[in-house]
Amino acid sequence: MTGFGLSPGFRLPTPYDDPMPDPTFYLFDGYNLLHAGGHADVRELVDELAGFVAMNGARGVVVFDGVGDEVDVGPLSVRYAPDADTLLERLAADHRHTESVCLVSSDLAVRGTSGQEVRKVASSTFLRELVSPTHVEDEASRLRDRIDPETRAQLERLRRGE
């Protein structure tokens, strides 16, 4: 185990690993993640987190210090509180006995008070493992690349009117 309670081979789930939804309830320390990841603004981070939980069939809450618009972006709730750490601790306590909870924060105080039933992931580790899916074509995407040369030649003759 590492100092953050992670096994050495820790990897975030990706939607390509397993077709089953991830039953985890993710709690994200908003400004902690924002600063660790160098995101341009809160909206960019929220979009990335919303995509992560949606693609994994999970749900989550991102909590920011201060005031702002509390919204739901798919299965991700965006919350604001005078003290985000207190709300994260309360959410972890409320859910840790009934479901799998993962707290994403580098704040050692929050991580220490969230309970041993809660999986903890440092913000930098989460962001390092968080990758946007990319589309890769294994097969040719153009029709002309998928037909045999003889058929292609016949079609070309037809096109020219021969």
Order of alpha helices (4+ residues) and beta strands (2+ residues): beta-alpha-alpha-beta-beta-beta-alpha-beta-alpha-beta-alpha-alpha-alpha
